[in-house]
Amino acid sequence: SHATAHAPAGADAMAVDAAAATGSLRTLGTGALQAAVGSHATTHASTTGQTANDHHDKAHGVSDHTDRTRTIPIPIGNFRASTGTPTFGGTTGGTTSAWRMALNDGIDGAGFITPSDYVSGGDLVVSYRMASATTGDVSLRGNLDAPAEGASIEGGGTNVTLVDTVQATANMLNIATITAFGVTLTVGRWCRVRLDRLGAGDTATGNMEVIAMHLSYTADG
């Protein structure tokens, strides 16, 4: 038969267990050029002591699993006035909601839940515009608090101050990033942020209009 002719002892025998690039018959076994039987044991590299990232890096590459920077949007409507007399409402033009903060004003009490991919960090990024000032600095104080269960949710936290130079044209976007709070957040726990505009060191005239805020953090890739 045709099959018999190509068998190893046949009249037109095919090669057996030839190099990988050469068509041939394959015998069953554990050799590099043999075909494995259906009941063979598969050997994998040990994953003992490896993190999830270590394991996935082998399959997908390190670049797909490096830690990444992510953000938690903090709706400014969640804040409440805490000191001074900041007001919340439409800005000049009536289209953008903002906290209008004069000297010694503060907004307080916006909370968020630490996400499950949190690893470290926590920088408060404040987007604002000046109603009239085209020179000078605004002096800001951010506060980040991560109270444990049973602890007070009023006061506390860590204060960090920042002096930010305003744009040379009124009503332009300004972005101030308040860093180095040194607070370790716990996944799934409620946290609170606060923002104050301090009189000391503030040389920009008129209202500072806060239009957006978010917390930037390092996430597990």
Backbone as CSV, one residue per row, in Angstrom:
resi,resn,N_x,N_y,N_z,CA_x,CA_y,CA_z,C_x,C_y,C_z
1,SER,0.843,-1.191,0.000,0.000,0.000,0.000,0.878,1.239,0.000
2,HIS,0.211,2.370,-0.223,0.961,3.618,-0.224,1.624,3.856,1.119
3,ALA,0.859,3.652,2.218,1.409,3.869,3.555,2.584,2.946,3.823
4,THR,2.465,1.680,3.382,3.542,0.710,3.608,4.801,1.097,2.850
5,ALA,4.623,1.656,1.689,5.781,2.030,0.879,6.608,3.128,1.551
6,HIS,5.925,3.998,2.329,6.655,5.103,2.978,7.100,4.777,4.403
7,ALA,6.720,3.581,4.906,7.162,3.151,6.224,8.674,2.957,6.220
8,PRO,9.339,2.951,7.381,10.802,2.851,7.432,11.392,1.703,6.616
9,ALA,10.684,0.561,6.530,11.231,-0.587,5.777,10.641,-0.678,4.379
10,GLY,9.879,0.319,3.955,9.200,0.267,2.671,10.119,0.602,1.522
11,ALA,9.551,0.448,0.317,10.331,0.676,-0.897,10.658,2.155,-1.086
12,ASP,9.802,3.016,-0.565,10.047,4.468,-0.696,9.978,5.092,0.703
13,ALA,10.863,4.610,1.566,10.804,4.970,2.996,11.068,6.452,3.215
14,MET,10.301,7.020,4.127,10.519,8.408,4.530,11.508,8.465,5.684
15,ALA,12.122,9.630,5.854,13.042,9.807,6.980,12.260,9.744,8.288
16,VAL,12.930,9.385,9.346,12.315,9.282,10.668,13.043,10.221,11.633
17,ASP,12.260,11.024,12.350,12.811,11.938,13.360,13.927,12.807,12.773
18,ALA,13.665,13.347,11.605,14.649,14.225,10.973,14.650,15.592,11.655
19,ALA,15.568,16.461,11.212,15.649,17.806,11.791,14.304,18.521,11.648
20,ALA,14.097,19.505,12.490,12.786,20.158,12.571,12.335,20.735,11.242
21,ALA,13.239,21.196,10.419,12.868,21.823,9.147,12.644,20.809,8.033
22,THR,12.839,19.524,8.340,12.715,18.475,7.329,11.482,17.631,7.608
23,GLY,10.644,17.467,6.599,9.479,16.618,6.770,9.889,15.181,6.993
24,SER,9.295,14.516,7.986,9.665,13.129,8.275,8.597,12.504,9.151
25,LEU,8.697,11.188,9.304,7.857,10.493,10.278,8.404,10.767,11.675
26,ARG,7.518,10.803,12.667,7.937,11.046,14.051,7.558,9.860,14.924
27,THR,8.537,9.375,15.639,8.248,8.339,16.629,7.804,9.013,17.918
28,LEU,7.145,8.273,18.793,6.695,8.799,20.081,7.810,8.661,21.107
29,GLY,7.979,9.659,21.941,8.995,9.610,22.971,9.243,10.975,23.571
30,THR,10.356,11.118,24.267,10.684,12.382,24.941,11.861,13.093,24.303
31,GLY,12.348,12.589,23.186,13.469,13.214,22.514,13.088,14.546,21.879
32,ALA,14.094,15.369,21.575,13.854,16.699,21.028,13.177,16.659,19.673
33,LEU,13.389,15.546,18.907,12.814,15.446,17.570,11.655,14.465,17.508
34,GLN,11.215,13.945,18.665,10.119,12.992,18.713,8.810,13.701,19.043
35,ALA,7.724,13.020,18.730,6.401,13.521,19.105,6.072,13.035,20.501
36,ALA,5.465,13.916,21.310,5.135,13.563,22.689,3.830,12.786,22.731
37,VAL,3.766,11.824,23.634,2.527,11.061,23.820,1.510,11.923,24.545
38,GLY,0.233,11.570,24.442,-0.812,12.394,25.048,-0.751,12.475,26.554
39,SER,-0.107,11.517,27.191,-0.055,11.507,28.660,1.230,12.098,29.208
40,HIS,2.007,12.798,28.358,3.314,13.283,28.815,3.135,14.387,29.864
41,ALA,4.098,14.504,30.750,4.101,15.560,31.776,4.737,16.812,31.203
42,THR,4.078,17.950,31.397,4.599,19.211,30.877,5.456,19.891,31.936
43,THR,6.613,20.352,31.572,7.517,21.011,32.510,7.504,22.517,32.282
44,HIS,7.243,23.290,33.338,7.263,24.746,33.269,8.302,25.285,34.241
45,ALA,8.769,26.482,33.970,9.699,27.123,34.895,9.001,27.367,36.225
46,SER,9.727,27.237,37.298,9.150,27.438,38.620,8.704,28.883,38.812
47,THR,7.546,29.051,39.468,7.059,30.391,39.792,7.129,30.654,41.290
48,THR,7.809,29.770,42.000,7.929,29.957,43.444,8.619,31.281,43.768
49,GLY,7.999,32.079,44.610,8.595,33.342,45.022,8.398,34.473,44.045
50,GLN,7.713,34.213,42.935,7.507,35.269,41.950,6.218,36.027,42.236
51,THR,6.246,37.320,41.936,5.026,38.120,42.023,4.211,37.902,40.758
52,ALA,2.985,38.425,40.764,2.148,38.325,39.563,2.818,39.017,38.381
53,ASN,3.454,40.165,38.654,4.148,40.872,37.578,5.303,40.053,37.023
54,ASP,6.058,39.371,37.904,7.165,38.531,37.450,6.654,37.468,36.478
55,HIS,5.548,36.850,36.857,4.995,35.777,36.048,4.513,36.307,34.696
56,HIS,3.802,37.433,34.711,3.253,37.961,33.471,4.326,38.577,32.578
57,ASP,5.387,39.095,33.189,6.470,39.665,32.387,7.046,38.628,31.425
58,LYS,7.110,37.372,31.868,7.680,36.325,31.031,6.819,36.085,29.790
59,ALA,5.505,36.301,29.942,4.605,36.035,28.828,4.401,37.246,27.931
60,HIS,4.364,38.439,28.540,3.971,39.619,27.777,5.055,40.679,27.658
61,GLY,6.100,40.562,28.430,7.132,41.592,28.402,6.966,42.577,29.546
62,VAL,8.079,43.081,30.029,8.075,43.963,31.190,7.273,45.226,30.931
63,SER,7.345,45.778,29.725,6.707,47.065,29.454,5.206,47.024,29.633
64,ASP,4.604,45.838,29.529,3.158,45.739,29.677,2.726,45.686,31.132
65,HIS,3.675,45.579,32.053,3.303,45.385,33.445,4.045,46.301,34.404
66,THR,4.570,47.379,33.910,5.206,48.332,34.801,4.139,49.151,35.510
67,ASP,4.481,49.672,36.686,3.553,50.521,37.418,3.229,51.754,36.586
68,ARG,2.014,52.252,36.740,1.562,53.378,35.933,0.994,54.467,36.827
69,THR,0.980,55.695,36.292,0.385,56.818,37.005,-1.080,56.927,36.614
70,ARG,-1.954,56.958,37.621,-3.381,57.089,37.374,-3.938,58.209,38.253
71,THR,-5.172,58.579,38.001,-5.764,59.702,38.717,-7.123,59.338,39.312
72,ILE,-7.442,60.023,40.397,-8.764,59.934,41.007,-9.408,61.308,40.868
73,PRO,-10.407,61.464,40.012,-11.085,62.766,39.922,-11.796,63.082,41.232
74,ILE,-11.669,64.327,41.674,-12.335,64.770,42.902,-13.311,65.871,42.514
75,PRO,-14.606,65.572,42.416,-15.575,66.590,42.012,-15.545,67.772,42.979
76,ILE,-15.331,68.966,42.441,-15.212,70.122,43.335,-16.536,70.453,43.997
77,GLY,-17.636,69.954,43.436,-18.925,70.159,44.095,-19.048,69.400,45.394
78,ASN,-18.142,68.441,45.640,-18.182,67.673,46.891,-17.576,68.431,48.059
79,PHE,-16.841,69.511,47.770,-16.233,70.283,48.846,-17.281,71.147,49.538
80,ARG,-16.950,71.587,50.725,-17.768,72.563,51.441,-16.846,73.654,51.944
81,ALA,-17.397,74.836,52.172,-16.593,75.938,52.701,-16.175,75.604,54.121
82,SER,-14.887,75.835,54.425,-14.417,75.535,55.784,-13.897,76.772,56.499
83,THR,-13.159,77.634,55.798,-12.660,78.857,56.425,-12.849,79.998,55.444
84,GLY,-12.888,81.216,55.934,-13.091,82.349,55.047,-14.487,82.313,54.452
85,THR,-14.636,82.863,53.275,-15.956,82.921,52.657,-15.917,82.532,51.182
86,PRO,-15.326,81.386,50.835,-15.351,80.995,49.423,-16.783,80.724,48.979
87,THR,-17.077,80.993,47.729,-18.407,80.725,47.198,-18.298,79.773,46.025
88,PHE,-19.339,78.985,45.816,-19.342,77.998,44.739,-20.432,78.358,43.748
89,GLY,-20.067,78.411,42.470,-21.069,78.725,41.460,-20.429,78.932,40.112
90,GLY,-21.198,79.497,39.200,-20.691,79.738,37.861,-19.640,80.826,37.857
91,THR,-18.613,80.661,37.064,-17.563,81.662,36.956,-17.999,82.745,35.974
92,THR,-17.119,83.675,35.723,-17.400,84.710,34.734,-17.738,84.046,33.404
93,GLY,-18.871,84.369,32.851,-19.344,83.700,31.652,-20.452,82.705,31.959
94,GLY,-20.518,82.271,33.219,-21.633,81.456,33.678,-21.660,80.021,33.201
95,THR,-20.541,79.482,32.717,-20.571,78.129,32.165,-19.765,77.110,32.962
96,THR,-18.853,77.544,33.782,-17.973,76.622,34.507,-18.183,76.756,36.002
97,SER,-18.493,75.632,36.667,-18.622,75.664,38.115,-17.245,75.775,38.742
98,ALA,-17.121,76.617,39.753,-15.816,76.839,40.380,-15.997,77.321,41.803
99,TRP,-14.983,77.039,42.626,-14.900,77.663,43.944,-14.122,78.962,43.787
100,ARG,-14.729,80.062,44.198,-14.057,81.365,44.164,-13.418,81.591,45.528
101,MET,-12.088,81.636,45.521,-11.352,81.721,46.773,-10.532,82.996,46.826
102,ALA,-10.799,83.791,47.848,-9.987,84.971,48.119,-8.901,84.584,49.120
103,LEU,-8.139,85.565,49.604,-7.123,85.265,50.615,-7.776,84.691,51.863
104,ASN,-7.104,83.712,52.463,-7.552,83.075,53.698,-8.889,82.355,53.543
105,ASP,-9.170,81.920,52.325,-10.319,81.049,52.078,-9.858,79.604,52.061
106,GLY,-10.793,78.710,52.310,-10.468,77.292,52.235,-11.701,76.473,51.902
107,ILE,-11.508,75.356,51.226,-12.586,74.409,50.986,-12.161,73.062,51.546
108,ASP,-13.109,72.298,52.022,-12.770,71.182,52.885,-13.743,70.031,52.678
109,GLY,-13.289,68.827,52.940,-14.206,67.725,53.124,-14.476,66.852,51.923
110,ALA,-13.788,67.009,50.803,-14.035,66.132,49.662,-13.381,64.777,49.904
111,GLY,-14.163,63.718,49.836,-13.637,62.396,50.124,-13.585,61.509,48.893
112,PHE,-12.810,60.439,48.998,-12.730,59.437,47.936,-12.317,58.115,48.565
113,ILE,-12.539,57.026,47.844,-12.130,55.696,48.288,-10.872,55.302,47.525
114,THR,-9.839,54.880,48.238,-8.589,54.481,47.588,-8.835,53.254,46.699
115,PRO,-8.484,53.346,45.418,-8.776,52.247,44.482,-7.903,51.017,44.718
116,SER,-8.343,49.889,44.160,-7.680,48.608,44.414,-6.301,48.504,43.769
117,ASP,-5.999,49.351,42.770,-4.685,49.264,42.117,-3.673,50.233,42.716
118,TYR,-4.013,50.870,43.831,-3.101,51.848,44.458,-1.833,51.150,44.957
119,VAL,-0.672,51.775,44.665,0.611,51.283,45.162,1.256,52.306,46.085
120,SER,1.353,53.559,45.620,2.032,54.573,46.417,1.676,55.962,45.902
121,GLY,2.151,56.966,46.643,2.011,58.345,46.200,0.663,58.940,46.547
122,GLY,0.409,60.088,45.941,-0.817,60.838,46.176,-0.525,62.320,46.066
123,ASP,-0.514,62.859,44.837,-0.269,64.283,44.598,-1.590,64.957,44.256
124,LEU,-1.844,66.097,44.888,-3.070,66.835,44.627,-2.820,67.822,43.495
125,VAL,-3.547,67.663,42.399,-3.392,68.512,41.224,-4.604,69.451,41.140
126,VAL,-4.333,70.744,41.192,-5.392,71.754,41.241,-5.380,72.550,39.940
127,SER,-6.497,72.553,39.228,-6.650,73.377,38.028,-7.469,74.608,38.401
128,TYR,-6.945,75.781,38.053,-7.632,77.005,38.462,-7.369,78.115,37.457
129,ARG,-8.100,79.204,37.608,-7.826,80.407,36.826,-7.991,81.613,37.735
130,MET,-7.347,82.697,37.371,-7.459,83.935,38.129,-8.467,84.849,37.437
131,ALA,-9.366,85.409,38.216,-10.412,86.254,37.652,-9.845,87.543,37.064
132,SER,-8.752,88.049,37.691,-8.219,89.322,37.199,-6.702,89.412,37.249
133,ALA,-6.061,88.686,38.139,-4.614,88.816,38.319,-3.841,88.329,37.104
134,THR,-2.814,89.073,36.726,-1.913,88.686,35.635,-0.467,88.596,36.100
135,THR,-0.229,88.910,37.359,1.103,88.787,37.967,0.936,88.290,39.393
136,GLY,2.038,87.848,39.960,2.028,87.442,41.360,1.881,85.939,41.540
137,ASP,1.812,85.546,42.796,1.741,84.137,43.177,0.502,83.882,44.025
138,VAL,-0.015,82.662,43.935,-1.020,82.217,44.897,-0.337,81.246,45.852
139,SER,-0.677,81.360,47.119,-0.099,80.506,48.144,-1.150,79.485,48.561
140,LEU,-0.856,78.214,48.289,-1.827,77.155,48.525,-1.351,76.204,49.611
141,ARG,-2.314,75.649,50.315,-2.013,74.598,51.293,-2.970,73.438,51.058
142,GLY,-2.404,72.297,50.708,-3.200,71.098,50.539,-3.107,70.228,51.775
143,ASN,-4.157,69.454,52.018,-4.170,68.530,53.147,-4.725,67.204,52.674
144,LEU,-4.030,66.138,53.020,-4.471,64.788,52.684,-4.525,63.970,53.960
145,ASP,-5.653,63.315,54.174,-5.841,62.550,55.407,-6.400,61.174,55.065
146,ALA,-5.866,60.157,55.721,-6.332,58.779,55.537,-6.580,58.169,56.908
147,PRO,-7.654,58.590,57.591,-7.885,58.132,58.965,-8.242,56.654,59.035
148,ALA,-7.777,56.017,60.102,-8.138,54.628,60.351,-9.533,54.573,60.964
149,GLU,-10.142,53.419,60.938,-11.456,53.276,61.562,-11.370,53.658,63.040
150,GLY,-12.302,54.471,63.478,-12.305,54.925,64.864,-11.597,56.241,65.077
151,ALA,-10.885,56.740,64.051,-10.182,58.022,64.165,-11.099,59.149,63.692
152,SER,-10.763,60.382,64.100,-11.550,61.538,63.706,-11.386,61.816,62.217
153,ILE,-12.486,62.248,61.583,-12.410,62.641,60.175,-12.375,64.158,60.033
154,GLU,-12.302,64.876,61.128,-12.167,66.330,61.112,-10.749,66.690,61.535
155,GLY,-10.130,67.641,60.838,-8.750,67.993,61.165,-7.840,66.845,60.772
156,GLY,-6.682,66.800,61.395,-5.740,65.727,61.109,-5.163,65.837,59.709
157,GLY,-4.547,64.782,59.273,-3.938,64.783,57.954,-2.601,65.501,57.923
158,THR,-2.030,65.592,56.737,-0.739,66.230,56.535,-0.906,67.449,55.644
159,ASN,-0.365,68.602,56.095,-0.419,69.842,55.324,0.853,70.016,54.493
160,VAL,0.683,70.450,53.249,1.813,70.793,52.392,1.476,72.102,51.687
161,THR,2.408,73.055,51.716,2.170,74.355,51.082,2.899,74.447,49.745
162,LEU,2.369,75.275,48.859,2.945,75.476,47.538,2.661,76.906,47.090
163,VAL,3.669,77.590,46.555,3.485,78.905,45.951,3.545,78.731,44.444
164,ASP,2.474,79.130,43.756,2.369,78.924,42.310,2.215,80.272,41.618
165,THR,3.047,80.527,40.610,2.997,81.784,39.861,1.862,81.725,38.846
166,VAL,1.033,82.765,38.809,-0.136,82.763,37.937,0.257,83.079,36.495
167,GLN,-0.637,82.754,35.570,-0.426,83.059,34.158,-0.464,84.566,33.915
168,ALA,0.174,85.003,32.837,0.293,86.429,32.544,-0.985,87.030,31.955
169,THR,-1.997,86.202,31.747,-3.278,86.672,31.241,-4.380,86.126,32.121
170,ALA,-5.334,86.968,32.477,-6.443,86.527,33.320,-7.278,85.475,32.603
171,ASN,-7.911,84.610,33.382,-8.817,83.574,32.885,-8.122,82.488,32.052
172,MET,-6.806,82.375,32.170,-6.074,81.279,31.558,-5.983,80.108,32.545
173,LEU,-5.788,78.907,32.002,-5.685,77.734,32.860,-4.347,77.724,33.594
174,ASN,-4.399,77.560,34.908,-3.224,77.350,35.755,-3.326,75.947,36.357
175,ILE,-2.195,75.284,36.505,-2.170,73.952,37.127,-1.107,73.942,38.213
176,ALA,-1.532,73.656,39.431,-0.615,73.575,40.573,-0.643,72.155,41.120
177,THR,0.534,71.565,41.293,0.632,70.200,41.810,1.283,70.216,43.184
178,ILE,0.531,69.802,44.178,1.001,69.788,45.564,1.446,68.362,45.873
179,THR,2.732,68.198,46.179,3.319,66.863,46.321,3.855,66.634,47.732
180,ALA,4.406,65.427,47.898,5.157,65.052,49.106,4.319,65.106,50.370
181,PHE,3.089,64.599,50.301,2.281,64.515,51.516,2.831,63.464,52.477
182,GLY,3.460,62.439,51.919,4.011,61.395,52.782,2.962,60.552,53.470
183,VAL,1.760,60.518,52.920,0.660,59.752,53.511,0.495,58.459,52.734
184,THR,0.483,57.328,53.457,0.246,56.035,52.823,-1.244,55.728,52.866
185,LEU,-1.829,55.563,51.700,-3.256,55.285,51.618,-3.497,53.773,51.662
186,THR,-4.645,53.393,52.178,-5.011,51.986,52.283,-6.118,51.680,51.280
187,VAL,-5.893,50.654,50.480,-6.875,50.285,49.455,-8.250,50.066,50.090
188,GLY,-9.253,50.662,49.489,-10.621,50.480,49.949,-11.035,51.363,51.103
189,ARG,-10.136,52.249,51.579,-10.465,53.090,52.737,-10.779,54.510,52.288
190,TRP,-11.688,55.128,53.029,-12.080,56.517,52.765,-10.935,57.462,53.118
191,CYS,-10.702,58.459,52.258,-9.689,59.488,52.489,-10.316,60.853,52.223
192,ARG,-9.644,61.909,52.686,-10.196,63.250,52.526,-9.108,64.220,52.098
193,VAL,-9.489,65.159,51.234,-8.574,66.218,50.830,-9.159,67.576,51.193
194,ARG,-8.254,68.540,51.389,-8.662,69.913,51.720,-7.713,70.863,50.991
195,LEU,-8.220,72.040,50.649,-7.399,73.040,49.980,-7.666,74.403,50.587
196,ASP,-6.597,75.117,50.918,-6.695,76.480,51.452,-5.866,77.428,50.595
197,ARG,-6.344,78.666,50.500,-5.547,79.740,49.903,-5.092,80.636,51.048
198,LEU,-3.790,80.663,51.257,-3.227,81.348,52.418,-2.921,82.806,52.091
199,GLY,-3.066,83.646,53.091,-2.697,85.046,52.914,-1.196,85.241,52.839
200,ALA,-0.452,84.499,53.666,1.003,84.648,53.716,1.632,84.169,52.417
201,GLY,2.415,85.038,51.780,3.117,84.678,50.557,2.282,84.775,49.303
202,ASP,1.020,85.212,49.436,0.138,85.314,48.275,0.151,86.750,47.770
203,THR,0.581,86.936,46.518,0.721,88.290,45.968,-0.171,88.517,44.744
204,ALA,-1.049,87.575,44.427,-1.948,87.711,43.280,-3.267,88.310,43.749
205,THR,-3.725,89.336,43.084,-4.951,90.011,43.498,-6.182,89.331,42.892
206,GLY,-7.295,89.465,43.571,-8.557,88.951,43.054,-8.793,87.493,43.375
207,ASN,-9.954,87.013,42.934,-10.349,85.646,43.223,-9.531,84.624,42.437
208,MET,-9.228,83.542,43.127,-8.689,82.337,42.493,-9.872,81.397,42.290
209,GLU,-10.130,81.016,41.063,-11.302,80.199,40.770,-10.869,78.762,40.487
210,VAL,-11.147,77.873,41.443,-10.749,76.463,41.331,-11.798,75.734,40.498
211,ILE,-11.379,75.163,39.359,-12.327,74.548,38.440,-12.233,73.026,38.385
212,ALA,-11.138,72.454,38.870,-11.021,70.991,38.867,-9.902,70.565,39.803
213,MET,-10.040,69.357,40.329,-8.992,68.761,41.152,-8.958,67.258,40.936
214,HIS,-7.756,66.699,41.024,-7.651,65.248,41.033,-6.432,64.832,41.841
215,LEU,-6.425,63.594,42.274,-5.302,63.027,43.001,-4.568,62.075,42.065
216,SER,-3.272,62.303,41.892,-2.448,61.458,41.033,-1.680,60.463,41.898
217,TYR,-1.654,59.180,41.478,-0.991,58.156,42.295,-0.343,57.110,41.393
218,THR,0.527,56.302,41.978,1.166,55.197,41.268,0.326,53.937,41.434
219,ALA,-0.034,53.328,40.299,-0.893,52.151,40.308,-0.112,50.914,39.900
220,ASP,-0.569,49.767,40.341,0.030,48.493,39.953,-0.247,48.249,38.486
221,GLY,0.817,48.024,37.698,0.665,47.792,36.278,0.053,46.463,35.964
